[in-house]
Amino acid sequence: MSIPNKDEVEGKWEQAKGWVKDKAGEVTNDPKLEAEGEAQNAAGDAQETWGKVKRGVGDAVEAVGDAIKR
């Protein structure tokens, strides 16, 4: 398994920031901030998933290349 790529790392970071906003919105009873946090968390999840897909494709291409070299 290869190391996480930029999209995976940035996606996780966006999820964390979104989670903080969501919880801050809950604590302060600010539905707008809570919704922003939920949206940011979802966007981060999508970005992380995209990164995982890209990494999976890259790993598969690398495996095919290794198999051809044998």
N, C-alpha and C positions, 0 to 999 in steps of 0.2 A: 504494500500500500504506500502510495506516495504522500508527500506532505501536503497539507491544505494549500489551496491557491488563494490569490488575492480576493476573489469573490466570496469564497467561503469565510475568510477571516473578516472581511468587511461586513458580510451578512450577519455574522455572529455579533459584531460590534453594534450594528443597527438594531438587532434584536434586544441587546442589553439596554441600549439607550431608550428604546421603545418601552421596555418593561418598566424602567425607572419612571418615565413620563406617565405610564398607565397607573402605576401605584401612587405617584404623587397626585394625580387627578382624583384617585379614589380617596386618599387621605384628606385632600383639601376640598373635596366635593365639587370638583371642576370637571364636568362632563366633557367639555371641549378638549382639555388636556388629556383626559383619559382616552378619548377617541383618537387623538393624535398619536398617543403612545401605542394603541392597538394597531393603528395603520402602519406606524413605523416598524413595529414588531413583525407584522405580516410582510412588509416589504423586505425586511432583513431575512426573513425565512425564505422568501422567494429567491433572493440573491444568493443565499447559502446553497439552496437546492441547485440553482444554475451552476454554481461553482463545482458542486459534487458531480453533476452531469459532465461538465467539461473535463474534470479530472478523470472520471471513469472512461470517457472516450480516449483521452490521452494515454491512460494505462493500457487500454485495449490495443491501441495502435502500437504502443511500445512492445506489447506481448507478441503481436503479429510479426513485428520486425525482428524480435529475438528468435521466434520460431523459424523465420526464413533464413536467418544466419546459420542455423544448425544444419 
